[in-house]
Structure formats: structure tokens, C-alpha cells
């Protein structure tokens, strides 16, 4: 039986409230997954990888309280094999600790039907708080592009603005390699979607081989920003957003083009191996700068 999306089902989807404890080992594993530590003598990177005086890498927030591939439940009506991550927006309300106990509440906020032969877009949000005090730690807004699910009869939705980088040469850029094992390591931080490790599933989804998690690529972009602009001062990064325009392949090198804009940083990520933009319309919001709305579509 072919399933199709039911709007009311998705908008009312009941996510479990996730309580999670993480510690230095989890924070180190995440930092390794996004490529830190390629130079073990780099003391600025070591602060995210060694428990002595450790600082949590800021985009660790992206994996906290993740409910897993919830859209693979047949009751969603989503053809999950053909789902890709379209966009991500992260707002960090206070710096993360290297270890903590958190609680996460998740909800679907909108579902847009682009029409037959086109995708459906599912917008969903996670709010992560400290478990003992209820203090908000971060808010994460994501877009699922359900490539095989348009035409279910849902609302077309208003056009959403798409952020763009400035129309001028970048202020600077940063090249960072990814490991051929990046997907295998990154998945241990919570996203076990087989698209990123199983060649058969990747082929069924239309890819030649397993692709890198979009959020892993976004973590690499965050590293480029900390390295090139912030001198690894993790607490200055309070927001990060971007649109995933094409998948990275594990083992490729990411060039992150950076524009300094009103105290914030606009960015675009390119796979140097294929001369292909993989994240566009990126924006890093820095502490003390004007808050700017992240990428949406």
C-alpha cells in the first residue's frame, strides 16, 4: 500500500520528550566527527578534544535530543528513503558545558506541498533545555525535503525568503578536509540514518555512494568560522544557519568562503573536489552583533 502524507497527522505528530545525559566522551566524539584533531599538536583544537580544561564545541548543540529518523515511521506517509535535509537554523542561548543533563521537546511546525512531481517540505523544531533548571540552551529549526511526496493536497504555503551571501568577493576562506570515515564517526553522535553508511540505501536514494550528513558539513563550516574569524572563542558563536544545496561526500575538502557582514559572518561551503556548492546562504551570528534571521526557504 502506497502511503501519502496526511497534513493533520504530521502537524499533530507526537514526539517523545527526550531526556539525555552527555559527558566529555560524547563531546569529544562529536568534535572528532566534524574533523577536529587532524593536527594533534594544535592546542586551540585540543581544547575541544581533551577533558583537561575542556570546552564543548558549539555545534554539539545540533545533535542534542535528536529523535532519530522519525520520518521513517510508515504512519508519517513520507517516503523516507528519498528525504534529504534541506536547511538548518541553530540559536545558542548559552554556551554548552562539556557535560550536562538536558531535556528536548520536538514538534512539527509546518508542512508545505510543492505539487505533483515536486517535494513536500516539513519544518520541525527542537527546543533543548537544562534538565535541572529548565534554562533554555538552544533552539533548532530544520527543514526536511521529502523529494517524492509532493502532490498530497496540502497548502502550497507562502514563498519564504532565501538568504544569500553578498555579491562581492569573500573576505577570506578556509579549506578543511573531511575524512573518508567522517560519516561512520559522525553517526555515533546520534543520526543513524543508513543513507550515510549503507551503499545500497544510498543507491536507492539516487546517490552513487553514502553521502555525508548535512549537519556534519555544517559543523565543518562552524570550525572554519571559529578558526578563521573567532580565534577558537567558542562562546562568541550564538547562531548558525544554512541551506544544504548539494551533499558532500566523505573524504572531500570543504572550502568555506566567509564574508564579514555587520559583525556577523555570511558563508558558503564548496566541495573543492567537485567544484560544487554544498551549503549556501549561510549565516553565523556572533555575540554582540545584530541578530539576523537565518536561511529559510
Residue, then its C-alpha position, 0 to 999 in steps of 0.5 A: x500500500x502506497x502511503x501519502x502524507x496526511x497534513x493533520x497527522x504530521x502537524x499533530x505528530x507526537x514526539x517523545x520528550x527526550x531526556x539525555x545525559x552527555x559527558x566529555x566522551x560524547x563531546x569529544x566524539x562529536x568534535x572528532x566527527x566534524x574533523x577536529x584533531x587532524x593536527x594533534x599538536x594544535x592546542x586551540x583544537x585540543x581544547x575541544x578534544x581533551x577533558x583537561x580544561x575542556x570546552x564543548x564545541x558549539x555545534x554539539x548543540x545540533x545533535x542534542x535530543x535528536x529523535x532519530x529518523x522519525x520520518x521513517x515511521x510508515x504512519x508519517x506517509x513520507x517516503x523516507x528513503x528519498x528525504x534529504x535535509x534541506x536547511x538548518x537554523x541553530x540559536x545558542x542561548x548559552x554556551x554548552x558545558x562539556x557535560x550536562x543533563x538536558x531535556x528536548x521537546x520536538x514538534x512539527x511546525x509546518x508542512x508545505x506541498x510543492x505539487x505533483x512531481x515536486x517535494x513536500x517540505x516539513x519544518x520541525x523544531x527542537x527546543x533543548x533545555x537544562x534538565x535541572x533548571x529548565x534554562x533554555x540552551x538552544x533552539x533548532x529549526x530544520x527543514x526536511x525535503x521529502x523529494x517524492x511526496x509532493x502532490x498530497x493536497x496540502x497548502x502550497x504555503x507562502x514563498x519564504x525568503x532565501x538568504x544569500x551571501x553578498x555579491x562581492x568577493x569573500x573576505x577570506x576562506x578556509x579549506x578543511x578536509x573531511x575524512x573518508x570515515x567522517x560519516x561512520x564517526x559522525x553517526x555515533x553522535x546520534x543520526x543513524x540514518x543508513x543513507x550515510x553508511x549503507x551503499x545500497x540505501x544510498x543507491x536507492x536514494x539516487x546517490x552513487x555512494x553514502x553521502x555525508x550528513x548535512x549537519x556534519x558539513x555544517x559543523x565543518x563550516x562552524x570550525x572554519x568560522x571559529x578558526x578563521x574569524x573567532x580565534x577558537x572563542x567558542x562562546x562568541x558563536x550564538x547562531x548558525x544557519x544554512x541551506x544544504x544545496x548539494x551533499x558532500x561526500x566523505x573524504x572531500x575538502x570543504x572550502x568555506x568562503x566567509x564574508x564579514x557582514x555587520x559583525x556577523x559572518x555570511x558563508x558558503x561551503x564548496x566541495x573543492x573536489x567537485x567544484x560544487x556548492x554544498x551549503x549556501x546562504x549561510x549565516x553565523x551570528x556572533x555575540x554582540x552583533x545584530x541578530x539576523x534571521x537565518x536561511x529559510x526557504 
